[in-house]
Amino acid sequence: MQKEKVLVIGACGQLGSELTLALRQVYSDAQVLATDVVPPSAELLVSGPFAQLDILDREAFFALVDKHQFTQIYHLAAILSANAERNPAFAWKLNIDGLMNVLDVAKSRDFVKKIYCPSSIAVFGPHTPTNDTPQFTVMDPNTIYGITKLVDERLSEYYFQKFNVDIRSLRYPGLISYKTPPGGGTTDYAVDIYYKAIQAGHYDCFLREDTSLPMMYMPDAIKATLDLMHADSDKVKIRSSYNLTAMSFTPTQVAESIRQHIPSFTISYAPDFRQQIADSWPNSIDDTAARQDWGWKPSYDLEAMTADMLKNLREKLR
Ligand code: NAD
């Protein structure tokens, strides 16, 4: 693994801050360059090299790639669902032009061997089957975030087929972690609820009580990402993006799982514009292709995740 040089774009976000540390365990600290438009946390800064990079600055990006001769690029910079609705034009620019820059660098530089760009369950829409949503099915997203992610998927497969760019992708469900706050998505409630349970004993939820959504605990998301990126190329049969899931639950169910640890915890409901986004997404996901092609298997269900979240947040908030 000595030869590998890894670039992480958007490394200060919810996923990037943990994925960068995980990559630095696989490779050495110096082999993984973390980049973002915002300054890094103290933990990220001490763990290895960091550089400022705006992925929309194509010239600076190409110059950085040429200077370091990266063999792998993890492109995580994006505007997430709820924030994208507030600024659709910028979401289109960042989510699509950003990936185009990454695809073009991989196409034109032989030393770039593999790239990763996550997709989302937001690529599905109101006419998609909502239960056990299949890998290949109707995709009619009606959020700007979902539309940009679907374009990204089609671009990825196109660059793989036309230009032999080894791009890999996962359609993450809502990601839940205690380390870094979420970046403005519709599943953010499933992180906030744990903070409020400890800090206030009560949570006012922006989704309806019966809204079932696919979710995943961050350690599983990191494991899936590394497993996919380390799989032999011929095992990666889907180059748009793989369905991926670990669990599905409603706000009522996560509240019940918290009550196993904090019996006095209460929840109320005040759905806002994010309810409409959640209603257009699947209740649950069929990820058979990921399980069959490269051996995906999650480790955390709701009970295991709740126990771990509460334990770690209690320490963090002490
Ligand atoms: P996030 O919003 O927490 O982090 C994104 C990071 O990108 C931020 O640190 C931000 O500063 C950075 N960034 C913004 N503009 C940039 C630019 N021009 N150049 C470089 N960096 C820039 O998002 P996240 O949750 O870490 O998501 C990472 C990826 O995973 C995204 O592609 C997202 O669509 C996808 N995803 C996330 C979730 C989730 O629940 N978190 C679910 C599905 C898919």
Residues whose N, C-alpha, C, O or C-beta is under 5 A from the ligand:
A	BS01	NAD	I9 G10 C12 G13 Q14 L15 G16 D36 V37 V38 L53 D54 I55 L56 H75 L76 A77 A78 P118 S119 S120 Y172 P173 G174 L175 P181 P182 G183 G185
